[in-house]
Amino acid sequence: MIIATVIPLLALLGISLNLAFANAMSQPDWALALLLASLLAHRNNWLWVLPCALIHDLVLYWSFGIIVIIMTCIPLLMIYLDHHLGAGLPQRIVLMCTAILTLPLMGWDLQASLLTLCLCIPVWHLLTRQYAQQAA
C-alpha cells in the first residue's frame, strides 16, 4: 500500500525535474522509469500506474501519448506471456525495453533513453524485492 503512495509522489517530483531542467542537461524520464518499474514489478499496479502515466503524458507532451498506450498493453502482455512462457525475467526485460524505446519517438535523445533504462532496472529490482518480502 505504501508503494502505491510513494511511487506516484516520486513520479510527480520526476515530472517536475524534467520540466525544470529540460534544456540544461540530458536526464532520464524519471516518472516513466518509476511507473514502468512498478508496473513490471507487479502487474496489478496498473490501477494506479495508468492514471499516473496519463498525467505524465499530459504534462510533458500535452497530449494523450504513445507511452500511455504502451503502458496499457504491458499488463495484458504480461498475463499472456506468463501464461504461455511462465513468469520470467526475459519477458519483463523485453517489455521494459519496448516501453523505453518509445522515448525517441517522443523527442528524447538516445542518451536520455539509456539513462531512463539505467534508472528503471534498479527501481524494478527494489520493488520486486519489496513485493516478495510482503508475500513471505
C-alpha positions in Angstrom: 0.0 0.0 0.0 2.9 2.4 0.8 4.3 1.7 -2.7 1.1 3.0 -4.3 1.6 6.3 -2.4 5.3 6.8 -2.6 5.8 6.0 -6.3 3.2 8.5 -7.7 4.6 11.2 -5.4 8.1 10.5 -6.7 6.8 10.4 -10.2 5.3 13.9 -9.8 8.7 15.0 -8.4 10.3 13.4 -11.5 8.0 15.3 -13.8 8.9 18.5 -12.0 12.6 17.7 -12.5 12.1 17.0 -16.2 10.3 20.3 -16.6 12.8 22.3 -14.5 15.9 21.1 -16.2 14.6 20.4 -19.7 17.3 22.3 -21.6 20.0 22.3 -19.0 21.2 18.7 -19.3 20.4 15.2 -20.6 18.3 13.5 -17.9 16.2 10.4 -17.7 12.4 10.4 -17.8 12.2 10.0 -14.1 8.4 9.4 -13.9 8.4 6.9 -16.7 11.2 4.9 -15.1 9.4 4.8 -11.7 6.0 4.0 -13.2 7.3 1.3 -15.6 9.3 -0.3 -12.8 6.3 -0.5 -10.6 4.1 -1.9 -13.4 6.7 -4.6 -14.2 7.2 -5.5 -10.5 3.5 -6.2 -10.0 1.0 -6.2 -12.8 -1.9 -5.3 -10.6 -0.4 -1.9 -10.1 -2.0 -0.9 -13.4 -4.9 0.5 -11.4 -2.8 3.5 -10.2 0.1 3.4 -12.8 -2.1 4.1 -15.8 -3.7 7.3 -14.4 -0.2 8.5 -13.4 1.1 7.7 -16.9 -1.8 9.7 -18.4 -0.8 12.7 -16.2 2.8 12.2 -17.2 1.9 12.4 -20.9 -0.4 15.3 -20.5 2.1 17.4 -18.5 5.2 16.5 -20.5 3.8 16.1 -24.0 0.5 18.0 -23.9 -1.3 15.0 -25.4 -2.5 11.5 -24.9 0.8 10.0 -25.8 2.0 6.7 -27.0 3.5 5.9 -23.6 0.0 5.5 -22.1 -0.9 3.1 -24.9 2.3 1.1 -24.3 1.7 1.1 -20.6 -1.8 -0.1 -21.1 -0.7 -3.1 -23.2 2.0 -4.2 -20.8 -0.3 -5.8 -18.1 -2.1 -7.7 -20.9 1.1 -8.8 -22.5 2.4 -9.9 -19.0 -0.7 -12.1 -18.5 -0.3 -13.6 -22.0 3.5 -14.2 -21.6 3.2 -15.5 -18.1 0.5 -18.0 -19.2 2.4 -19.3 -22.2 6.0 -18.9 -21.2 5.9 -18.7 -17.4 6.8 -15.7 -15.3 10.3 -14.8 -16.1 12.9 -12.1 -16.4 13.5 -12.1 -20.2 9.9 -11.2 -20.9 10.0 -8.3 -18.4 13.2 -7.0 -19.9 11.7 -7.1 -23.4 8.6 -5.2 -22.2 10.8 -2.7 -20.4 13.0 -2.0 -23.5 9.9 -1.8 -25.7 8.4 0.9 -23.5 11.6 2.8 -23.2 12.2 2.7 -27.0 9.2 4.9 -27.4 11.1 7.8 -25.8 13.0 8.7 -29.0 9.6 8.8 -30.8 8.6 11.4 -28.3 11.6 13.6 -28.9 14.0 12.3 -26.3 17.6 11.6 -27.3 19.3 8.2 -27.1 21.3 9.2 -24.0 18.2 10.1 -22.1 16.6 6.9 -23.1 19.5 4.9 -21.9 19.5 6.8 -18.6 15.9 6.0 -18.2 16.7 2.3 -18.7 19.5 2.5 -16.2 17.1 4.1 -13.6 14.3 1.7 -14.3 16.3 -1.5 -13.7 17.3 -0.9 -10.0 13.9 0.6 -9.1 12.3 -2.5 -10.6 14.6 -4.8 -8.7 13.9 -2.9 -5.4 10.2 -3.0 -5.9 10.2 -6.7 -6.9 12.2 -7.5 -3.8 9.7 -5.4 -1.7 6.7 -7.3 -3.1 8.5 -10.7 -2.5 9.0 -9.7 1.2 5.4 -8.7 1.6 4.3 -12.1 0.2 6.5 -14.0 2.5 
